[in-house]
Amino acid sequence: MNDTFQSIVKDKPDEELLLMVYQFDQWDVAMLHSVEVELKRRNILPANIEERRQQIIKEEDERLSKGTAASIGGQIFGWLGVAGLFGLIIGYNYSFSKVYSIYTRKKYYRYDEDSRDNGRYIFYTSVIVHSLGVCYILYTAFFSKYRI
């Protein structure tokens, strides 16, 4: 438990602590834990806190499981940049970036399935274009030096 948070909540009035304990999405997990400990110490911790917490965790899980849709502009910019580093960066970001749950620290993909698929296409197309470019440079450098 964080002693800093504990010293902060110790001086707060009951009403403010009760309000804070229901605002799960607005406070740090360590701060909420300190608030709950203080409310238990004062014998005024509401009984429905765990139910409310599980409901919020379930709502967050549903929202994060879906992911967000990637922007059309970003996808277009990614496709236009497959020959450069932008295609690699944008494709990798859409394909593999993840976010963490605030409450459970579980990992979720940031983008929805369609966006991740498109991001994989952008990323691997960019990898292939870059590989072909390197092969072309090596091929021309080798044969320009050893012309038969």
C-alpha positions as CSV (number, residue, x, y, z in Angstrom):
1,M,0.0,0.0,0.0
2,N,1.3,3.5,-0.8
3,D,1.9,5.5,2.3
4,T,1.5,8.7,0.4
5,F,-2.0,7.9,-0.6
6,Q,-2.8,6.6,2.9
7,S,-1.8,9.9,4.4
8,I,-3.9,11.8,1.9
9,V,-7.1,9.8,2.4
10,K,-6.7,9.9,6.2
11,D,-7.5,13.6,6.3
12,K,-10.5,13.5,3.9
13,P,-14.1,13.6,5.1
14,D,-16.3,10.6,4.9
15,E,-18.5,12.0,2.1
16,E,-15.5,12.6,-0.2
17,L,-14.1,9.2,0.4
18,L,-17.5,7.6,-0.3
19,L,-17.7,9.5,-3.5
20,M,-14.2,8.5,-4.5
21,V,-14.7,4.8,-3.9
22,Y,-17.5,4.8,-6.5
23,Q,-15.4,6.6,-9.1
24,F,-13.3,3.6,-10.2
25,D,-12.5,5.0,-13.6
26,Q,-11.2,8.4,-12.3
27,W,-8.7,7.2,-9.7
28,D,-5.5,5.2,-9.6
29,V,-5.8,1.7,-8.3
30,A,-3.4,2.3,-5.4
31,M,-5.4,5.4,-4.4
32,L,-8.7,3.4,-4.5
33,H,-7.1,0.7,-2.4
34,S,-6.1,3.4,0.2
35,V,-9.6,4.8,0.2
36,E,-11.1,1.4,0.8
37,V,-8.7,0.7,3.6
38,E,-9.6,4.0,5.2
39,L,-13.3,3.4,4.8
40,K,-12.9,-0.1,6.4
41,R,-11.0,1.5,9.2
42,R,-13.9,4.0,9.7
43,N,-16.5,1.1,9.4
44,I,-18.4,2.8,6.6
45,L,-17.3,0.9,3.5
46,P,-20.4,0.2,1.4
47,A,-21.3,-3.5,0.8
48,N,-21.9,-3.1,-2.9
49,I,-18.4,-1.9,-3.8
50,E,-17.3,-5.3,-5.1
51,E,-20.4,-5.7,-7.2
52,R,-19.8,-2.3,-8.7
53,R,-16.2,-3.0,-9.3
54,Q,-17.0,-6.3,-11.1
55,Q,-19.5,-4.5,-13.3
56,I,-17.0,-1.8,-14.3
57,I,-14.4,-4.5,-15.0
58,K,-16.8,-6.4,-17.2
59,E,-17.8,-3.2,-19.1
60,E,-14.1,-2.4,-19.6
61,D,-13.4,-5.9,-20.8
62,E,-16.2,-5.8,-23.3
63,R,-15.1,-2.4,-24.6
64,L,-11.4,-3.3,-24.9
65,S,-12.1,-6.7,-26.4
66,K,-13.8,-5.1,-29.4
67,G,-10.9,-2.6,-30.0
68,T,-11.3,0.6,-31.9
69,A,-11.4,1.1,-35.6
70,A,-8.3,2.5,-37.3
71,S,-8.8,5.8,-39.0
72,I,-9.3,5.7,-42.7
73,G,-6.8,8.5,-43.2
74,G,-4.2,6.5,-41.3
75,Q,-4.8,3.4,-43.4
76,I,-4.6,5.3,-46.6
77,F,-1.4,7.1,-45.5
78,G,0.0,3.6,-44.5
79,W,-0.7,2.2,-48.0
80,L,0.8,5.2,-49.6
81,G,3.9,4.9,-47.5
82,V,4.6,1.1,-48.0
83,A,7.8,2.0,-49.9
84,G,9.0,4.1,-46.9
85,L,9.2,3.8,-43.2
86,F,5.7,5.1,-42.7
87,G,4.2,1.9,-44.1
88,L,6.3,-0.2,-41.7
89,I,5.4,2.0,-38.7
90,I,1.7,2.4,-39.4
91,G,1.3,-1.2,-40.4
92,Y,3.1,-2.4,-37.3
93,N,1.1,-0.1,-35.1
94,Y,-2.3,-1.2,-36.5
95,S,-1.3,-4.9,-36.4
96,F,0.4,-5.4,-33.0
97,S,-0.2,-2.5,-30.7
98,K,-1.9,-3.3,-27.4
99,V,-3.4,-1.6,-24.4
100,Y,-3.7,-2.7,-20.8
101,S,-6.8,-2.8,-18.7
102,I,-6.7,-0.2,-15.9
103,Y,-8.1,-2.7,-13.4
104,T,-6.8,-6.1,-14.3
105,R,-3.7,-5.2,-16.3
106,K,-4.8,-7.7,-19.0
107,K,-3.5,-7.0,-22.5
108,Y,-5.9,-6.2,-25.4
109,Y,-5.3,-5.4,-29.0
110,R,-5.8,-1.6,-29.5
111,Y,-7.6,-2.0,-32.9
112,D,-10.4,-4.2,-34.0
113,E,-9.9,-7.3,-36.2
114,D,-10.5,-5.6,-39.5
115,S,-8.0,-2.8,-38.7
116,R,-5.4,-5.4,-37.5
117,D,-5.9,-7.4,-40.8
118,N,-5.4,-4.2,-42.9
119,G,-2.4,-3.3,-40.7
120,R,-0.8,-6.7,-41.3
121,Y,-1.3,-6.3,-45.0
122,I,0.3,-2.8,-44.9
123,F,3.2,-4.1,-42.7
124,Y,4.0,-7.2,-44.6
125,T,3.7,-5.5,-48.0
126,S,6.1,-2.8,-46.7
127,V,8.5,-5.5,-45.5
128,I,8.4,-7.2,-48.9
129,V,8.9,-3.9,-50.8
130,H,11.9,-3.1,-48.6
131,S,13.3,-6.6,-49.0
132,L,13.0,-6.3,-52.8
133,G,14.6,-2.9,-52.7
134,V,17.6,-4.3,-50.7
135,C,17.9,-7.2,-53.1
136,Y,17.8,-4.9,-56.1
137,I,20.5,-2.7,-54.6
138,L,22.7,-5.7,-53.9
139,Y,22.1,-7.2,-57.3
140,T,22.9,-4.0,-59.2
141,A,26.0,-3.3,-57.0
142,F,27.3,-6.8,-57.6
143,F,26.7,-6.9,-61.4
144,S,27.9,-3.4,-62.0
145,K,31.2,-4.3,-60.4
146,Y,31.5,-7.7,-62.1
147,R,30.1,-7.1,-65.6
148,I,30.8,-10.0,-67.8
